Amino acid sequence: MSKQELHTRIIKTKDLLRKEGLTIPEYQRPYKWTIKNVNQLIDDIAYHRDRSAYRLGTIVFYRDEKSQLNIVDGQQRTITLILIALAIASNQNRLHAELHKAKVDPVQSQWFSDLAFSNTTSLKNIQTNYREIFRRVDDFDVDTVLFFYNKCELVEVILEDVSEAFQFFDSQNARGKDLEPHDLLKAYHLREMSKISTEAERLKSVETWEGLNTEDLKKVFDNYLYRIRNWSKGTSARKFDKSEVDIFKGISPSIQEPFPFADLYRIGHFYVEGYNQDFNRSIDRKSMIYPFQIDQIIINGKRFFELINHYIGQMDFEKRLTGISEHSKQILKTLNKYDARTRTGDQYVRSLFDCTLLYYLDKFGTVEIDRAIEKFFVWAYSLRLTMQNVQLASMDNYALEAPFLFKTIKESTNPKQVLSLPLASVDQVRSSKTKEIEVIFKRLNYLHD
């Protein structure tokens, strides 16, 4: 990175507050600091108020072609500092009188009035935190206010190149603790979209993403996509963290290199785009979704966001499996009802079953689905019945051992290749509180007393 593209200096809080042209880019996550975070910051400021200076951290900006300062890193702390400044300026109690007597004018930040927050999470946390900050600021004295303005400092980094800004965002947050892996992926794929999409498309992707339930988002990554993609390749999948995000990075549809493997994805991407944008869609009101597959090479940008949204919708098995047999319904009902299902080990086993079922449905649909449910139930819950204590490693190792179920699904071109895999019977039950599971095993002739 050239010196012309990177500008670094130490600034005071009052310098930060007086800056103009602040924006929060679309790839940033919502404002999620809690009252606990706010109180910790205020406590730190009060504790260090006798020091000659106190470093609050780093704030990274990307200065765009309109000279707007986009926050790349440090959004949570910056918004909180603005809230503190706003609370000081709005105070009409004792502090107001003391500041007036000492001829200290509160720093009026234009940033907050210029910023627009549409995300409900951001709005809720801003309102909740401001009320707490307003109460805390009422205990400030003149010296604390002056320390906040003049002695609290930040390292300011201004980047002039958008690609460097995204790279900085990725590298900074990959080392940090506050962002989830999917937050980093959101930033990465928005960066990829910046090359080939309109602002409206990017905003739509962000709105869709932020509208997803956080637990569903975490679940689809941690419990399904990450595990299936790795297990199908014969690779361990114990914990999805920031070091594993590359598994969800792939190729750009605008890739220029003549890689033959990318042609199929490029053709599919642009055909779907062309179909949906054709004027005939205004007449027949039809649309085509991209034919996603869990183990496919990821298409960066918009398709990534669509893929995640698609598979969150695929997790509801009850909604998808309405035409199954009574026998299959009984298996699913048992898995949802038996007493020990919430134990950690039982949840690991349930993950094995759910992942195989989702992977099969993703590839073969509901063809021979009753046989598939039975097969995956026996395979997964044989681990539960034969082990007293199922650990994360037990689940992971089991997924990678013979009969190599995930690898078989990946390589199969017909359901029979999966459903014909032989499974061993259970000779001795070592688990407890699994009587309902054992009853089904006996009925299927996979458990012998």
PEMOFEN-V496204 format. One record per residue. N is the residue number from 1. NEAR is the number of other ideal C-beta (glycine too) atoms within 10 Angstrom. Layout:
n=N near=NEAR
n=N near=NEAR
//
This chain:
n=1 near=11
n=2 near=8
n=3 near=7
n=4 near=8
n=5 near=13
n=6 near=15
n=7 near=13
n=8 near=12
n=9 near=10
n=10 near=11
n=11 near=15
n=12 near=17
n=13 near=23
n=14 near=15
n=15 near=16
n=16 near=24
n=17 near=25
n=18 near=15
n=19 near=14
n=20 near=11
n=21 near=15
n=22 near=21
n=23 near=18
n=24 near=20
n=25 near=21
n=26 near=19
n=27 near=23
n=28 near=22
n=29 near=23
n=30 near=19
n=31 near=21
n=32 near=16
n=33 near=20
n=34 near=12
n=35 near=14
n=36 near=9
n=37 near=16
n=38 near=21
n=39 near=14
n=40 near=12
n=41 near=21
n=42 near=20
n=43 near=11
n=44 near=13
n=45 near=21
n=46 near=14
n=47 near=10
n=48 near=16
n=49 near=18
n=50 near=9
n=51 near=11
n=52 near=6
n=53 near=12
n=54 near=17
n=55 near=12
n=56 near=21
n=57 near=13
n=58 near=14
n=59 near=21
n=60 near=21
n=61 near=24
n=62 near=24
n=63 near=17
n=64 near=15
n=65 near=7
n=66 near=8
n=67 near=8
n=68 near=14
n=69 near=18
n=70 near=21
n=71 near=20
n=72 near=27
n=73 near=23
n=74 near=21
n=75 near=20
n=76 near=21
n=77 near=19
n=78 near=22
n=79 near=22
n=80 near=22
n=81 near=23
n=82 near=20
n=83 near=23
n=84 near=25
n=85 near=26
n=86 near=22
n=87 near=22
n=88 near=23
n=89 near=16
n=90 near=12
n=91 near=19
n=92 near=8
n=93 near=9
n=94 near=12
n=95 near=20
n=96 near=15
n=97 near=11
n=98 near=16
n=99 near=20
n=100 near=11
n=101 near=9
n=102 near=12
n=103 near=7
n=104 near=14
n=105 near=8
n=106 near=19
n=107 near=20
n=108 near=12
n=109 near=21
n=110 near=13
n=111 near=22
n=112 near=17
n=113 near=9
n=114 near=11
n=115 near=14
n=116 near=7
n=117 near=16
n=118 near=10
n=119 near=19
n=120 near=11
n=121 near=14
n=122 near=20
n=123 near=13
n=124 near=13
n=125 near=23
n=126 near=21
n=127 near=9
n=128 near=14
n=129 near=22
n=130 near=19
n=131 near=13
n=132 near=17
n=133 near=22
n=134 near=16
n=135 near=10
n=136 near=19
n=137 near=23
n=138 near=15
n=139 near=11
n=140 near=24
n=141 near=14
n=142 near=14
n=143 near=13
n=144 near=17
n=145 near=23
n=146 near=16
n=147 near=21
n=148 near=26
n=149 near=18
n=150 near=14
n=151 near=18
n=152 near=23
n=153 near=17
n=154 near=21
n=155 near=15
n=156 near=19
n=157 near=20
n=158 near=17
n=159 near=23
n=160 near=17
n=161 near=16
n=162 near=18
n=163 near=13
n=164 near=16
n=165 near=25
n=166 near=21
n=167 near=16
n=168 near=19
n=169 near=25
n=170 near=17
n=171 near=12
n=172 near=16
n=173 near=20
n=174 near=14
n=175 near=7
n=176 near=11
n=177 near=6
n=178 near=11
n=179 near=18
n=180 near=19
n=181 near=21
n=182 near=21
n=183 near=19
n=184 near=21
n=185 near=23
n=186 near=24
n=187 near=21
n=188 near=22
n=189 near=27
n=190 near=24
n=191 near=19
n=192 near=23
n=193 near=24
n=194 near=17
n=195 near=13
n=196 near=13
n=197 near=17
n=198 near=9
n=199 near=10
n=200 near=8
n=201 near=14
n=202 near=20
n=203 near=13
n=204 near=14
n=205 near=24
n=206 near=20
n=207 near=12
n=208 near=13
n=209 near=22
n=210 near=18
n=211 near=10
n=212 near=16
n=213 near=10
n=214 near=13
n=215 near=8
n=216 near=15
n=217 near=19
n=218 near=15
n=219 near=14
n=220 near=24
n=221 near=23
n=222 near=18
n=223 near=19
n=224 near=21
n=225 near=23
n=226 near=22
n=227 near=25
n=228 near=24
n=229 near=21
n=230 near=21
n=231 near=27
n=232 near=22
n=233 near=14
n=234 near=12
n=235 near=12
n=236 near=13
n=237 near=25
n=238 near=15
n=239 near=11
n=240 near=21
n=241 near=12
n=242 near=17
n=243 near=9
n=244 near=16
n=245 near=20
n=246 near=10
n=247 near=18
n=248 near=22
n=249 near=15
n=250 near=19
n=251 near=20
n=252 near=18
n=253 near=20
n=254 near=14
n=255 near=15
n=256 near=6
n=257 near=6
n=258 near=7
n=259 near=11
n=260 near=6
n=261 near=8
n=262 near=18
n=263 near=11
n=264 near=11
n=265 near=21
n=266 near=16
n=267 near=11
n=268 near=17
n=269 near=20
n=270 near=12
n=271 near=12
n=272 near=17
n=273 near=15
n=274 near=10
n=275 near=13
n=276 near=13
n=277 near=8
n=278 near=12
n=279 near=6
n=280 near=9
n=281 near=13
n=282 near=7
n=283 near=8
n=284 near=8
n=285 near=7
n=286 near=10
n=287 near=9
n=288 near=12
n=289 near=11
n=290 near=19
n=291 near=8
n=292 near=17
n=293 near=12
n=294 near=21
n=295 near=17
n=296 near=17
n=297 near=13
n=298 near=18
n=299 near=24
n=300 near=22
n=301 near=27
n=302 near=22
n=303 near=27
n=304 near=23
n=305 near=22
n=306 near=17
n=307 near=22
n=308 near=24
n=309 near=19
n=310 near=16
n=311 near=19
n=312 near=18
n=313 near=12
n=314 near=16
n=315 near=15
n=316 near=9
n=317 near=17
n=318 near=11
n=319 near=9
n=320 near=17
n=321 near=17
n=322 near=8
n=323 near=9
n=324 near=19
n=325 near=13
n=326 near=8
n=327 near=13
n=328 near=18
n=329 near=15
n=330 near=15
n=331 near=22
n=332 near=17
n=333 near=13
n=334 near=17
n=335 near=21
n=336 near=11
n=337 near=9
n=338 near=16
n=339 near=11
n=340 near=15
n=341 near=17
n=342 near=9
n=343 near=17
n=344 near=10
n=345 near=19
n=346 near=21
n=347 near=13
n=348 near=21
n=349 near=26
n=350 near=19
n=351 near=19
n=352 near=26
n=353 near=22
n=354 near=19
n=355 near=27
n=356 near=25
n=357 near=21
n=358 near=23
n=359 near=25
n=360 near=24
n=361 near=18
n=362 near=19
n=363 near=17
n=364 near=18
n=365 near=11
n=366 near=14
n=367 near=14
n=368 near=16
n=369 near=20
n=370 near=17
n=371 near=16
n=372 near=22
n=373 near=23
n=374 near=19
n=375 near=21
n=376 near=25
n=377 near=23
n=378 near=21
n=379 near=20
n=380 near=24
n=381 near=26
n=382 near=21
n=383 near=22
n=384 near=25
n=385 near=20
n=386 near=15
n=387 near=15
n=388 near=9
n=389 near=10
n=390 near=21
n=391 near=13
n=392 near=14
n=393 near=11
n=394 near=17
n=395 near=23
n=396 near=20
n=397 near=13
n=398 near=19
n=399 near=27
n=400 near=17
n=401 near=10
n=402 near=9
n=403 near=12
n=404 near=16
n=405 near=26
n=406 near=23
n=407 near=16
n=408 near=16
n=409 near=26
n=410 near=20
n=411 near=11
n=412 near=17
n=413 near=8
n=414 near=11
n=415 near=18
n=416 near=11
n=417 near=12
n=418 near=24
n=419 near=18
n=420 near=12
n=421 near=15
n=422 near=6
n=423 near=15
n=424 near=12
n=425 near=12
n=426 near=22
n=427 near=10
n=428 near=9
n=429 near=17
n=430 near=12
n=431 near=23
n=432 near=9
n=433 near=12
n=434 near=22
n=435 near=12
n=436 near=16
n=437 near=26
n=438 near=18
n=439 near=14
n=440 near=19
n=441 near=20
n=442 near=13
n=443 near=11
n=444 near=16
n=445 near=8
n=446 near=20
n=447 near=20
n=448 near=10
n=449 near=7
//
